[in-house]
Amino acid sequence: MTLDRFFRVKYKTDEAKIFRLKEILSELGIECSRTIEEKVDLQFHALENLHKNLKDGELFIKLVIANAIVSYQLTATGEEWWWEFSMHFSRNPPLGGIDNAYSEFLPASKTNRRLVSGKVRRLQKLEPFLEKLSLEDLKGHYFAGMSALRDDLAQVLGSKRSAKTVVFAVKMFGYAGRIAFGEFVPYPTEIEIPDDVRINTYTKRFTNEPPVRFWSRIAGEVGIPPLHIDSILWPVLGRHKEVRERLKKYCQRADLVFELATL
């Protein structure tokens, strides 16, 4: 519980920078975010590769959710991890439970070999929830209302709804749903931005307000859900050369995206 529930907290802000931030985001809009997600993000292409090779939409989506839940404390970049995941399960579809498949995959992984036992335990908690879901459940209930997936994942894992891996799992589920179902559904406004080191550091350029709270407020003012704002910020907060080149190639207003890095 925070004191600002009872007292009006005055945060330090750089109003000029925040004004320009909102100008840029408003001009880019949700379509720019979608372009970055589907054309620039190498993780999206890793999922496309897995979907093509598995030829099983239900298993594909369940694997994506599971993989997101263990996507922390990596030993390489997120892009490298998701491509390793894609290549591994393209060649080795799980024959038993997903948790059993990961108990073999993670110890041999080159990009995600820390805290293996804890990650397998998380998947053991998740497995009964995933097992009972049909493809119709995934599309009709969760893809149409991704906040419900966030809430249910948090309950199953015993985590906060704002936990980074829970929110990230919803984001990657959104990617998987687009690929499996062939349609775009925007992320709900009420799902918060992932509370990670990159976002925390970047937020300090504008304010000392708690990052999740700040970006939720900005999202409401510019009309872009927080998870889509995360996608716009992601290419300029990292140092992945290929990502930057793809941004220049596919995004017509790449100049505005790159300007965000200078604020």
N, C-alpha and C positions, 0 to 999 in steps of 0.2 A: 504494500500500500504506500502511495506517495503522498507527501504533504500537500501537493498542489490540488488534491481533492478538497482540501479544507481552506487553503489560502491561495490567493492569486499570486502565482510566482512570476516575477519579472525576469525574462531571459534576455541576455545580450544578443542582439541581432545586427547583422549588416544589411540594412534595408535596401541599399543600392544593389548589392549582389543578389538579394532575394528577388527584387523586382525584375532583374535581368534573367534570373533563373526561370521565373514564371513566364516571362515573355518567350523565352526559347522553347520551353516545354509546350506552351499553348500553340506555338507555331508548328511544332513537330507533330503533336497529336498522337492519338493511339495508333494510327496507320504507320507512322514511323516506327513505333515500338514493334508492331507486327512484322514489319520488314526486317528489322534487326533480329527478331526472334527466329524467323523462318529462313532468312537468307544469309545472315551473318553469323549467328550462333552455331558453332561447330557441334555443340551438344545436340541441337535439333537434328543435324545431319547424321549424327551417330544413331539417333532413334529411328530415323528413316531407314537406315541400313539394317537395323535389327528387325524392324517391322517387315521389310521386304524378305528377309531370310527366314524368319520364324513362320510366316504365313498363318499366324494364330493371333487374332486381335486381342482376345481375352488374356492369354498368357503374356503377350507383349505389354499390355497396360499394367498388369500386376507386377511384372518384373521391373518396370519403370518406377512404380511406387516404392517397391522394396529397395531398389538401388538408391533412390533419393534419401531414404531413411538412414542409410549407412554412408552417405556422402559427407563425411566430416573427418578431420585429422588425416587428410590425404598426404601422400608422399610425392605428388606431382600436381600438375594443374588439373582443374576440373575438366577441361576439354580432353586431356589425355586419359583421365579416369573413365569418362563416359565412352570414349572410343574403345578402351580396353574391355569394358562391360559389353559393349555392342558386339565386338568381335568374338569374345568368349562365348556368349550365349547364342550367337548365330551358329557357332560350331557345336555347342554343347547345350541344347535345350534341356531344362530340368526334367528329369524322368520321375523324380519323387517330389518332395516338398522343396519350396524355394529356400527355406532355411538350410536344408541339407546341401543344396547346391552351393550356397554361399560358404558353408563350412569347409568346402573343398576349394572354392574359388579364391576367397580372400587370403588365405595363408600363402598362396602362390602368386598373388597379384603383385605387379610392379608399382602400382600407383595408389593402392589402398590396403596396406598391410599392417597398420597400427590398430591397436585395441580390438583385435579380431574377436575375441571371446565376447566382449560387450556388444559388438555389432551383431553377432550371431544371436545373442539373447534378445536383442530388439526384434530381430526377424522372427524368432520363435513366438514372441508376443503378437506379432503382426499376422503370422501365417493363418490362424483360424479365421480372422476377419477377412482376409483375402480369399480364402477357400470358398466361403459361402457366397461370394459375389459372382453373378453372371455378367456376360457382356451387356445385356439389357439393363442391369442394375448400374453398371459403370456409365452407360450413356444416358439413360433416362433419369437417374437419380443424381449422380455425382457430376457428370459433365454439364448437365443443365443447371446444377446448383453446387458450385465447387466449395462454397462455405460449409456445406454439410460434410464434405470429405475432410476438410480441415478439422471440424469438430469431432468427427468420429475417429480420425487418426490420433488426435490428441488424447481422447478418452482411452483408446486401446493401448497406447504407449505410456499412459500416465504422465503426459507432458502438458505444458501450457499450450494454448491455442496459438500463441505467438512464437513458439519455439522455432528456431531457425530451420531445423530439418523438417518439421511439420509443414511450415509455409513453403519451403523449397519443394517438398513432395507434391504439394498442390500445383506449384508452377510447372513442374515436369509432367505431372498428370495432364495439365492443360495442353502441353506440347503433344503428348501421346494421343490425347483425344482428337486433336486436329488431324493427326496423321491417320489414326485408325478410322475415324468417322467422316473425314473429309469436309469438316466445317470449322469455322472459327467462332469461338465463344470467348468474349472478353472476360478477364478475371474480375471477380466481384470487388467493389470498392472497399468493402469492409475487411478484406484480407490484407494484412499489413506487409510492409516491405521486410525482407529478411534482415535481421539485426546482426550484421556481421562487421568485421574490422574495417573493410573498405568503406562501407556506408557510414560507419561511425566517424572515421577519419574525414571523409568528404563533408559530412554534415557540419563539422566544426569550422569550416570555412564561412558558414552562414550564421550559425547560432550555437549556443550551448544548451538549447532545448533538447530533450531526449529525442534521438534520431527517429524512432518509430512514430512518435507523436508529430514531429516536424513534417515528415514526409506524408503522413496521413492528412495533415492540414493542407499541404501544398497540393496533394492529389485532388482534394475537394475543390480547391480554387482554380485549378487548370483543367479539371474534368478528365483526368487520366488516372486509372486505378494504380495504387502503389506498386503492384507487381509489374505493371507495364512501365512505370517510371524506372524501376530497377533495371529493366532491359535496356532502356535508353542510356542509363548511366554506365552500365557494365562495360561496354567496349572502351570507354575513355578512362576508366579507373584501373584497367589492367594494362599489361605490356605485351600482349600477344600480337606479333607482327601480322600474322595472317588475318586475324580478326579485323585489324585496322585497315588492311588492304581490301577486305571484303566490304567493310563499311563504305569505303570510297567508291567501290564498284556498284553497290546495290542501293545505297541510300542517297536520294537526290539532294537532301539537305545535310549531308555529312559535315559540312562546314559548321553548322549550328551544333551538331553533336560534339564535334571537337572543341568548340568554344566552351562547352560546359567544363572541360578539363582545365580551362584557364581562369575560371571564376574564383 
